[in-house]
């Protein structure tokens, strides 16, 4: 992997910059150049006027305005820049230069970088070009006035075409910021209950019900929403396909299914206006404008990732690509893994490779933040759909007849009416026991000819023995339901039960393609431990561990609420502004936040989202802090999270 030392302006580059700052000229970037020259530790590079051993001259593909005086230049280092310009001999890429036009000196070496870890560019094999996409940060006088000479252009391959699309998206956003604000004392929390701010004013965001399309201006033209892409990714971090590619797959045959999320800048803060009214503000942008900072989902200690990969599906059990280790996978068509501890989910995630961790609170907070700005509200059940939150769970749903070696359970028809074909069930000797079957799919219903007012429920899999009194109940549901949707936000239409009545709260929601963002099953969240309702957060993922409150774990500046209930207000810590946990109760299903909170003095973990039967309590802001590190439950799971190397 190619890793660069910090770039430096050359002596002549500094002279040109001074001329531009004095208004004598504008800066015209002419080309990029790579070379194989080697540099000793501490060797001065700013005095150079050329690369030591230049090999390739490359055009600048495009630019991104990072702020008023910083550009990000996009360069494709490739062994085939055109049909007639191909690399005939491979080389180690060890140096990189940006050249500019000086009005007095002509073309000069403006900026230079040397590689701390080089990478090999092979000779073109006549079939498939090799490409390394590069972002190069450059100091200039006025970013908006810099011109780029792109003569010669670059015929990009599909991965670079995607990069070009992303750069175009960023340029369109420029330094716009998009936001929302809400009066802290305001009760309404549905769509458009927050006031849109900045570039978000006048935009429309809708979520779909069914397989059709709806208007969503954020997904079309607002960064980072329009730059998010579902992708397949291998355990070594290689993206193998994006949604829309011929080889993209939801089922895991081409790698885990993840949401590629590009680096973004955010802020969350509170202000009191001249009338004494307290407001909460949320902002997002492509650049660090007006005090916005890198969202902590992209930081790992002092390192920053240009992209992170958020799991689209609940984690299911699998084996690693190398070494046959136990892992969890984000793929469609699988039964989620449950009944293991957070530590086990963490280990299974890390077994996938160095870039993998268990999904954490920072991703949770990032998605919450992006949701609020997109839909200008927090009551996600009213915006996206109820989610898988109203499945049938009753100890009265008992087998009325003993059957041997069967795929059928007979229960009262008025109780069978709450189940539907395609859902997953468990059967046990008591409620929430699954010592008879687990994760079976209902295939059909049939009126019983043996028991009056009863219905036979058929399920897949091997035959089992059903005893009178066994209980059927709804367990966690398989992944992949939302792949039938076109829109990245919303849910499918409600299914019908055996009597033809529509059943609410039975369809998975998706937000930014992420399925079961809430509902179906709780999610273990890493990066936090709790001690007597005091939260300690960690932003160094290699340090994630249970029952740890020192070292890389930092104390949050408030103590969470001591009672259960619907959330009225989230806490705020200026050192960790994105970290939001309940500090005041007294809300409702449609008031203030719209989600519920559970806590206990001995709880040490954060679990989010809600399960198949949490009804109106569930949502993205639904938190439970009652579990300890040894807890494992049929309704709690985890997801694998991947990060790109730091920039």
Phi, psi and omega in degrees: 000134181281119179235129185257145165288163178304137179287160180225141169288138176283170178302314178292328176296320179295322178297315179296320178299317179297321177297318181293318179295331178277358178083011182282338182196171168251163182267126177245113178279128186259324184190170170241156181216140175245157180207174182248009182298141181257145182233138177279161180299127178084359180294134181291133177245342185289344179270356183287149176247357177200167173288156180294310182225077181295140180239311184235140170251128189231146175283156171279122183291313179188177183230156174234128176280111181277315171202191186300333184234014181228131174248150167247112180271135179259119183232136176255113175272113187217158178268007174215100179269340175198177180296333182254352182243095181234155180278123184266337179227133180288161180202160173276124178280112184235346182215153184214134180227146173248130182251148181220163181264118175265132183297340181255323186258354185080208183287131181231159169282111187272318183214149183220147175222146175244153185271131170280330172228115183280170177220149184266129173255111183284162173294150179295130184268005178083000182237292185240121178291150171262139185222136169239117178272138189225138172250124185239117181277131188225130177277130179223177181278314182216105188301324185288342183261358180287135176250152182239128174274117184242019180305138181099331175049178178222126176281101187278148171277177189301322181291326179281333174296321176295320177298318179298319177300318181295318179297318178301318179300314181295318180297322178297320179288331183047236180252024176295147171235149185238133186210180177205153176219157181212142173294130183300326182275358182286134183275320186298141185219009179281191180302139179064019176280341172267153177274126179285145184229161175058224181293347181280346181299129178086355180278153179244136177226117178237155175248148185270152167238109183109200187260006181275187181248156177219167179282127173213100184294333180292316180293336183274322192217007184245125176279138008267000185304315184281357177254357176286139181215129170296141182212165169260136182222135178279168182294339177277005178091003180281125173281122184261339180191156174244156176307127184107336175288152182298329184262008176292140182221139175276339193271003178093356182290344179240020181116172177297151180261113187230160172262116175283117182247120181280156179308132176219164183245139185221167168207149175220128181201170180239141176221148175251125184278181185294342177268006180082013181269128179271132180239146169256134182244144174226136179222153172215148180202171176271356184215162182280063181269147172051041175087000176292148183232165176301126178297137185297348173296337182262355179260151177218088192068236179270357181271151178234133177261134178290331179218146170235160183236110184263133184294134180276331184240157171303143183290132176242158184288144177198185178243146182292158178296327181236129174089357177055040176277155176288128180226174166244147185234149174256093183216159179274156175079018184241153173275124182299148175283134177220181175060034168228161185282168175300320180299323179291318175299321179297314180297316179297325178292314181292335178295345180283338180147176188295334184269006186250141176215169171288139179307143192232182181294332184291321174294321178301311181294322179299312181294320176303315182297312181295326178296314182300317182291321180293309188259356178054046178188172179239343184279085189294331179295327179280341185262311183264332188130165185291338183075181180276078188231356185234032179290154184291125175220101181212132178290351180272356181275074189254148176296134181261356183210138175282134179224137179259140177044067188227163170241038185214138172234135183255121178227171180301139185297324181292340176269323178297337182298343183267358177257168180210155179296132179104344180276161178262145183226164169232154176225134180211178180283355176200174181298133179066017168258147181225044180277005174251303174217158177216133173069024177279153182255131177290129182251335183192161173236148178210134178297133182287137174260001183251332182234130182292141177054039181232158180232138175269127178254120182261145181221161185277180176093187181290148177298151179223169174265126177253126178258145175304132182098346174302148183252131173260136180210165184270118178265190177296148186262154181296159179275158171106358183302321186282356178294345177283350183273152173269318183282148178280352183227131177131211182201169174280168178290153181300143178280168176259141172279182184295342179265000180091359179278137177291136181253119182278161176065030182241002183246139179292139171268160171224142172230123187052043180072353183282114184280147181052046176304329166214159182085167183076302179204149175293156179241124169296136177243126179268175178087009180209144168227152184238143177222110181053047177070003174267122183271143175234120184253156180226134179243018173245104193293332176292343181266359180302128181200160177279155172052039180241132185225009181229185179068240182280357175270126184248141182285127176286147189279022173205159178256138184284166184302147183260007179226157177278163174147178175289139188282134175257322183210141175264150181284168180218131176234118185299334178280336178224067188298331180285341185285109185233116176228157188295134174237349180214130178259177180116011176275199178205178181299336178231029182224132176070276178255314177102355181240167188257170180215131172243145181209162170206157182298328182267359180293135181239354185240156170256126177234139190230160166102308182105161187251191187294344186233022183273000174045229188289349178289333190285156177162174181294339180262004178289119180236140169235131183232051182247347186273152174255176186294339180270358185286137173218135190214152181296340184256010181240133179225193179205164183228147179275139183236138183236149181231145170282160177301151182295149177263000000 
